[in-house]
Amino acid sequence: VELLTFGLYSSDKVTVSVVPEDVTSPIASVEYIKIDTTTAKTREELDNLTGWAPGNSVEIRDEAAFVVCFRITDYAGNYYYVSTDGYIVDKTIPTIEFELGNRNSTGKDHNGVPIYTGDVDVTVKVNDIGSGINKITYLVKCNDETTKDETVLYDFKYTMSDYGKEGVEVPTYGGLVKELSETVTIKAAENNGCKVELCVKVTDNAGNVIQSSQQVDIDITAPTIDLEYDNNNVKKIDGNRGYFDKQRIATIVITERAEHFNGDEAIAGIKVGKNGSVADVTTLFGKLEWSTTKDVSDPNNDKHTLVLPYNYDGNYTFDMSCTDLANKTNEGIQTDKSTVTPFEFTVDTTAPTGTVKVGENTWDKLVELLTFGLYSSDKVTVS
């Protein structure tokens, strides 16, 4: 044998046997030897081997790449060798490692999952020290829904069932693929969710299988802010400012995944001016707490609500911005048609008062100018 092939594999024990024949002399002995080798042995090398054992059958349990050679001797002293092709017993499953690319990466969400704002490059590294990699497939899920069906990432294009078939090239030991690195790109447009999984399945030539997955968080949606007031009964509008004679309560609703929402940062993004100065919102409104309503079917629609009670008279301005953990910021603030002057308004619940002061000089001037040119001995009606 000049070239030793390795197209036979098992993930369990292997039994190898031989049926000796001799057309002239009876068979005197059958011996075998297991050789842990990946290259073919010459007759001379076999002649020099020690460790032959009697028997025409042997069971191999240990993991190894080997051949089993039988030495058959007849009564006349003639002997010849019969050898298997290369065989691999491999009971060890392959290993999978994932390496995430830095493109579009922005950190991690509240659960420690890496966040991406665009397509995600994942390098899949597979290693199999035994029989070699036979096939790698993958699929992609978003929030437990399959977005990319099972796809072949690598195919060795040979299985043990092909052994002995005409025209099939059986691999040598050096032709076995022991390690492989391939990159998969997860499309953001199809996987805009917190739970995006790359699921990889690897099968080696001996039939050992491993499945593993890498989770990422893809967010291509900026938060939105909705603002409304309970009191829109404006008394007067002067430019962009409305005047109200009763208190107003503002309700802020931010739409953003709970995993990407930071309530303290959102409160810090609220800018309220009072009487020309920027007010501290906690001093002005007291303790502020967000209430969250999660959307199980679509986390992008999670709602976070905050109430701001304008209980005190003042000239107010309002503005706000919100940046999520994916570093995406809202574009403007949305209000409904019934909301008037949401960003500049005055709350004035106090009636005006006034006093009249008249000094001595004022009376003197009045007396000097006061004339009496109309007279009547009866009542006078002025219209």
Beta strands, then each sheet from edge to edge (+ up, - down):
strand 1: 6-10
strand 2: 14-17
strand 3: 27-35
strand 4: 53-54
strand 5: 57-60
strand 6: 64-74
strand 7: 79-83
strand 8: 86-89
strand 9: 95-100
strand 10: 105-108
strand 11: 114-116
strand 12: 120-127
strand 13: 133-142
strand 14: 145-155
strand 15: 179-186
strand 16: 196-204
strand 17: 209-218
strand 18: 224-229
strand 19: 236-238
strand 20: 241-244
strand 21: 248-255
strand 22: 270-274
strand 23: 277-279
strand 24: 291-293
strand 25: 303-310
strand 26: 314-320
strand 27: 334-335
strand 28: 344-347
sheet 1: 1+ 8+ 6- 3+ 4-
sheet 2: 1+ 8+ 6- 7+
sheet 3: 2+ 5-
sheet 4: 9+ 12- 15+
sheet 5: 10+ 11- 17- 16+ 13- 14+
sheet 6: 24+ 25- 21+ 18- 27-
sheet 7: 19+ 20- 28- 26+ 22- 23+
end
